[in-house]
Amino acid sequence: MFEVANQPPPLEPYNLFASDAVLREAVRREQAEWAESGLNALGATLGKPETVKLGFDANKFTPQLKTLDRYGHRLDEVEFHPAWHELMAIALRAGLHSSPWAHPQPGAHVARAAGTYMLNQIESGVYCPVAMTYGAVPTLRHSPGVAVDWLPKIYGREYDKRFIPAKEKSAALLGMGMTENQGGSDLRTNTTRAEAAGDGSYRLFGHKWFMSAPMCDAFLVLAQTEKGLSCFLLPRFMPDGERNATHIIRLKDKLGNRSNASSEVEFVGAFAQLIGEEGRGIPTIIEMGNHTRLDCAIGSSSLMRAAVAQAVHHARHRTVFQKKLIDQPLMTNVLADLALECEAATTLTFRLARAYDEDDEVATVFRRVITPAAKFWICKRTPFVTLEAMEVLGGSGYIEESVMPRLYREAPVNSIWEGSGNVMCLDVLRALGRTAHASEILRAELAGAGDPRLENFVASLEKRLGGAERNDEAQARALTRDLVLALQAALLIRHAPAYVADAFCASRLTGAVGAFGTLPPAADARAIVARAASLH
């Protein structure tokens, strides 16, 4: 019988927090050092072999829609594998769905970002309801009378999988349904209508092309009233305990994120409550969108980290041509380039998360401009990182027994969800044009780094920001990309080791960003890989 040799062991068990120097530094730098003990414990839990297996099982045994019972009564239920529920329980126990709101303090959003950054590396599907619940809280607060009933349940940390009214559960989760098939991102074309019921509530009629995680306890949705598009909270159960008239038409057969159910639904007189001012639905629900866009940046950065960790681990243990793969010069260059992209994304993401912990003008402007910018560029880079990392493993990385195909399939979703790339870049242009002091605040973020390459890059960028290009929609992607690259470079110069910042400036600011593995000869690729390689 043949002998299996030269095969790397699984990357497990490992602590996702203790093994990630970039993450640990970001948590301390962005004022969440107080959370390190809890994050370390969560990182150890997530890296256990049995937890890693939950992610595989949740994707192998995908959600099943139960539309009717045997007698023809409507059920509109989705059944999940036990692995899904176990992962959800881990997420809620860690407070990843609501802790910054339930226990506000400096660094709360950063600490929560660190937890979700690790969770998403094990399984992305459960991140969706966690992210939507987190984002829903500031929108719910527009209607205190509604929030008073829901927030205590949202703050609960004992996951309750039962399909019963939220008031009877230990914790509640919220989703959202905004897009319709005729409009997509053009929300003002929505046709779902809301009719006042005379008791302060409304009845909704229409459909939603995408309503993710349909087993959430309630959803924020948009519908038309006499005064225009408005925001509503639509629970799965009516106040009398009967099932609400939300009919699940089908589950979407998606490229990735397969452990998470995404549905198409129809409302046939569904009970709902108005959130915020009638006719102001988009400004009301956009607060949820801003927080879930932050989660898109967190999720994409974490997918990069998962891919880099797997690639580096493989290269450390695999021997090729009498050398460890990690010591082959060209492979070292590839791994260093991937690690560099991941560190830049993570560093910017956690700087952005800190802005959600602060309420001054700088933080407000930074959130407004950089949230869509970071979502655009980080999410665009993630598929390339996961693809290149998969190639490091060769044919083994292409096999479904590896996690790499799952990471690759997950990579595009954050770019599409919560507004595609074009929507994000046009939002950046609007923010630059309409937000007071945006140029001055961004200039301060980019100033004082002291690297001539960045100074030249920023000088060119400022001319474009002050000129016609700021209003040229056709150039919105290029402008947004360069804004993010400049911010990433400035942050790395300030906070990362010099060899990291130097390699980033040399490879990202002085020419086209091409295939990975093209770092210039002066880059200290070995040091960059060593920084990314402390996995045990």
DAUR-V79929 format. One line per field, one symbol per residue. phi: phi as a letter, one per 30 degrees, with the letter a starting at -180 (. if undefined). psi: psi as a letter, one per 20 degrees, with the letter a starting at -180 (. if undefined). A space follows every 10 residues. Layout:
phi = ???
psi = ???
This chain:
phi = .dcdbhcddd dadacdcddc dddddddddc ibedcedddd dddddddded dededddddd cddbdcdbdd cjddchcbcc dededddddd ddddidcaed ddbdaeiddd ddddddeded dcaddddddd dddeddedde ddbeddeddc deddddcceb ddcbeedccd abbcbbbcdb ddbhddddde cecccdcjcj cbbcbkbbdb bdhdcddabd bcadcdcjdb cbccddbded jddddccdda cdccdbhddc dbbcbbcbid dacdciddic ddeddddddd dddedddddd eddedddded ddeeddcccb hibdedcded dedddddddd dddddddded ddedddccbd ddddddeddd edddeedddd ddeddddddd dedidddccd ddddeddddd eddddddijd eddddddddd dddccdiddd dddddcdidi cdddeddded dddddccddd ccddcddddd edddeddddd ddddbceedd ddddddcccc addcddjcdd eddddddddd ddcdcb
psi = pqpprkpqrq mqqqohghjn hggghggghk kkhijgghhg gghgghjqhh gghggghhhg nrqppngqai ijqpglqppq qhhghghhhg ghhikiijhh hhmprpjghg ghggghgggh hhphgihghg ghgghhghgh iinhhghhhh ghhhiqjopo iqnrqhiirh qqqqaqogqq hihcimhijq ipqpppiiji rrpppbrphp oqmijrhrqp rpqpahjapr pqporiqrhj iqpqlopogr qpnqgakhip pprprppmkp pqpppappil gghgihhghg hhhghggggg ghhggggggg gggghhippp ljqqhhipgh hggghggghg gggggggggh gghhhiiqjr hggggggggh ghgggggghh hghhghghhh hhibhhiiqi iqighggghh hihhhgqkpr gggghhhggg ghhiopjggg ghhhhiqjhj phghggghgg ghghhibhhh johhjhgggg ghgggggggg ghhhhrqhhg gghghhhhij aqobqqkkqr hipmhghggh hijmi.
